[in-house]
C-alpha cells in the first residue's frame, strides 16, 4: 500500500511482523516524471542481518536510454507511530545511473527496536515508511515521458529554505540548443563554446560517444565546470559531492578529464584550508574574549588597588584629632 503526495511517497507495509519474505518492494510511484520503488529487507540484507535495510530504486532502469542519469536528494524515514520525534530519518544526495540504480541503507533500524511492542515503529503489525525525493537534474527520459512531450533533461531548483518547491509554480521547461554538435541549455551555450576552445581533447572524446551518452556527458561536464567556477564562499558541501560524482561519471564513460580532476583537487585543498582558517578564526575569537575578560578583571583590580593607595596616603591624624 502506498500514497503519493507532491514529492513524498508513503508506504504502509501491512502484516510486517508475519512476513516470511526476504525482501519486499513497494508499488511503483512517480516523482518528478521519474519512476521509483522502495525496497525493504525485513530480516536484514547480506551486509547486516541485525537491521532493517531500506533502498530507493529506479523502477524503470532497464527501459531508460543509454546514458540516463537522475540527480536526486532524498530522505527516507521510518515513522514512529507513537511519537514523530522518535522517527528515524536518513538522507543522501546521489546520481542514479546505469551502474548505480539503487541506493539506501543496510542498517536503517535495528530489528530489536523495530519489533519492540512498545517502541512505536510497528503498530498492529504495520510499518510506515516515507520517502521524500527532490529531483535536481534528469538526463535521459523514458518512452512514456517522450510521448507526453515533456522536454528532458529537466533541471529543478534546489530547496534551500525548507519550502516544498513542488507546491509552487514550476519554472518553465528549458529547451536545448545545438552548439558544435552538442545539445545544451541556452544558458550554457557560451560556457560550452569556451569549454571546446579550452579543452579540445575533451570535445574529441565526447564526439566519439553515441548521441545519448554524448549528451549526458555534456550536461555532466558543464555542471562540473559550473561548480569549479564558483568562489570558495559559494561552494557548499553538496557542491563538492556533486563535483566528485560528476568527475567519476565522466571517467567511467571514457572521457579524459585529468585537467579537471587536478582543478577539483586544488579546489578541495583550498576549501579544506578555508574551513581550517574559519575554525582557527573562531578559536582566536574565543581566546580574545577570554583575554578581554582577563583585561577587564585586571582593570577592576587596578581600581581597587588605586583606591587602597589613595586611602593609605591620607594623614594618620587630622588637625582636629591632634588638638
Secondary structure, 3 states (H helix, E strand, C coil): CEEEECCEEEEEECCHHHCCCCCEECCCEEECCEEEEEEEECCCECCECCEEEEEEEECCHHHCCCCCEEEEEEEEEECCCCCHHHCEEEEEEEEEECCECEEEEEEEEEHHHHCCCCCCCEECCEEEEEEEEEEEEEECCCHHHHHCCCCCCCECCCCCCCCCHHHCCCCCCCCEEEECCEEEEHHHHHHHHHHHHHCHHHHHHHHCCCHHHHHHHHHHHHHHHHHHCCCCCCCCHHHHHHHHHHHHHHHHCCCCCHHHHHHHHHHHHHHHHHHHHHHHHHHHHHHHHHHHHHHHHHHHHHHHHHHHHHHHHCCCCCHHHHC
